[in-house]
Structures are given as C-alpha cells and as structure tokens.
Amino acid sequence: MSAITIPEGQPSNGMSLVPIEVHPPQQMTVSMFPSASEWQRMKEQAAVLVESGILPSAVKKPATAIAIMLTARELGIGPMQGFRMIDVINGTPTLKPQLMLALGLSRGVIEDYSVDAQPEQCTVTIKRRGTPQVHTMTFTKADADKLGLSGK
C-alpha cells in the first residue's frame, strides 16, 4: 500500500484542507517505549523546541512536548508532524481530524467517508471496511461551547 496524501485545497463545503501524508504502518522498528538514551534525547529536544517558540501555544512545558512526541511515536509519525497534528485539549493529547482520517485511510480501515462542514456544525459519516454499519457524528458550535472549546 502506498502513502495516503490528503491534498491541500478548498472542498465544496468551504472547509480548508491542510496537506498531510501518512505512510502505511511498517513493522515497528523502534520500541514503543524509548530507551534511557532516547528518553534523554527527547527531553533535550523538548526543552529546545519549547524555548524556540515554534510549537503550538498549548505546548508551554517540555513535559507537554514529550507527551505529544510519545503519542506521535505510538502512531508511527514523526515528532514535528505530531506537533502539527496533535492538539492538547483540556490536558489530553488529541488527534486532529485530518490525522485521524489519514491514519484510517493509510491503514485501510476506512471504506468510505463524507464530511459536511457548515458554519454552525460539522457532520462526518464513516463506513469502516468489513462492517455493514455506517457511523455518523455531528459536532455543533453549541457542543463546542458546552465543552469550553470555543475560541481555542
């Protein structure tokens, strides 16, 4: 299976897409848990990246940067792509929808999907390969307000 790329552009629903490429999973060549030397290197990198000011505004401490780096490692993506595609929402590393979609497509588990983005709500419909069910989820501005996510 080749890499999946979600192209940049303006779909008909007016939502802007950001290009992202996720390669199919390979046999894991690194341990899920970093060795002592890898852990030390991650701590050093996290400190430098936080100090640089180039990370998302929610990443204020090296420990937060490390949490994102570890999440990215578990998903098989690089740390910088992790910083671009993993948000910290209410203290939890959370995948952006573009990354969720790219991972599902690259791993062959999504058979079909559609996105209907409107100013006050977004509805996503996904059909998982090998199952008859179609899952539809709608998230509204009111949902975001209730969760305290508006303006973040």
N, C-alpha and C positions, 0 to 999 in steps of 0.2 A: 504494500500500500504506500502511495506517495504522500508527501506532505499536503496538508489541507491549508489553503490560504483563504481567508475571508477578505475580499478586496475592499479598498477604500472607495467611497462614493456616497451618493445620495439615493437610497432606495425610494420607491414611490411613496412611502409613508412619511417622508420628510426627515427621517431619523438619520443622523450622520453615522457612517461606519468607519471604524479605525482598522487599518490593515493589521492582521495578526497571522502568524504562521505557527502551527504546532505540528511537529513530526510524529508519526505513529510511534507507539511505545516500542522500545527496544528492550532486549533482555537487560535488566538493571545491572549496570556495571559498577555502580557505587552503592555502598551500603546506605540504607535509609537513615541510619544514624551516623553522623560524622565521627571520624577518629579524633583522638585528642589533638593532633596537629591540624586537622581540618577545622575543628571547633575553634582553635586559637586563631586560625586564619580568618574564619568567619567573623569572629569578634573584632579583629583588627579592621577588616573590610567594613563592617557595620559602623564602627566608630568614624572612619574616614568618610563614608557616604553620608551619615547623618550630619557631620560637621560641614560637608560640602554644600548642603542646602539644596541639592538636586532631587531629593526624594519627595514623595507626596507630603503635604503638610501634616497629615496624621502621624507620620513617622518622625517622632521627636526624640526618641531614645534608641540607642543601639539594640536594646533588647527587643523592641518592636521590629526593627530591621531584621534581626535574626529570626524572629517568628515568621516573617514573610519569606526569608531565604529558605528556611526549613520547609515551609509549605510548598514553595516552588520546587524544591528538591524532591519532595514526595510525588509531585505531579509530573516530574521529568522535564521541567522547563528551567531555563537559566535564571539566576537571581535578578538581573536587570529587567527581564520580561516579567518576572514576578512582581517587582516594584510597580511596573506599569499596569498589570492586570489583576493584582490582588489588593483590595482595599481593606482597611481596618475600620470596621463598623461596630461601634459600641464595644471596642476592645477585642473583637474577633476577626482574624484574617478571613476575608470573604472574597470569593472569586467573582470577577466582573462577568456579566452575562456573555460577553464576547469570548472570554476564555472558556466558560462552561460549554458553549456551543462548539468552539474549535476542538476542545478535548473530546466531546461526544462524537463529532464528525470524524476526527482523526482515528478514533478507536473503533469506528464502525458500529456504534450502538444506536445512533440516530438514523432512522429510516427516512423520516420526513419532518419538516418543521415549517412554521409560519410565524411571523411577527406582525402585529397590527399596533403600531405606536401612534397614539393620539395625544393631544396636548394634556389631557387630564387623566389618561390611563394608558397602559400597555398590556396587550394580551398576547401570550405566547402559547402556541399549540405545538406539541411534540409527539411524534409516533416513534416509539422505541422498537428497534428491529427485533422480530421474533415474538412480539406480543400483539394481541388484537386491540388493546386499549389505546386510545388517544388521550393524552393529558393536556388540559387547557388550564392556564393560570392567568388571572388578571390582577394587576397591581395598579392601584389608583393613587392620585395625589392625596386623597383622604387617608389611604393606608400609610403613605409616607409621613403625613402629618401626625397620625396616631403614634407612629414609631419614633417620632422626633428626628426623622431623616431629612425633612425638607430643608433645602439650603445647604446641605452638606456636599 
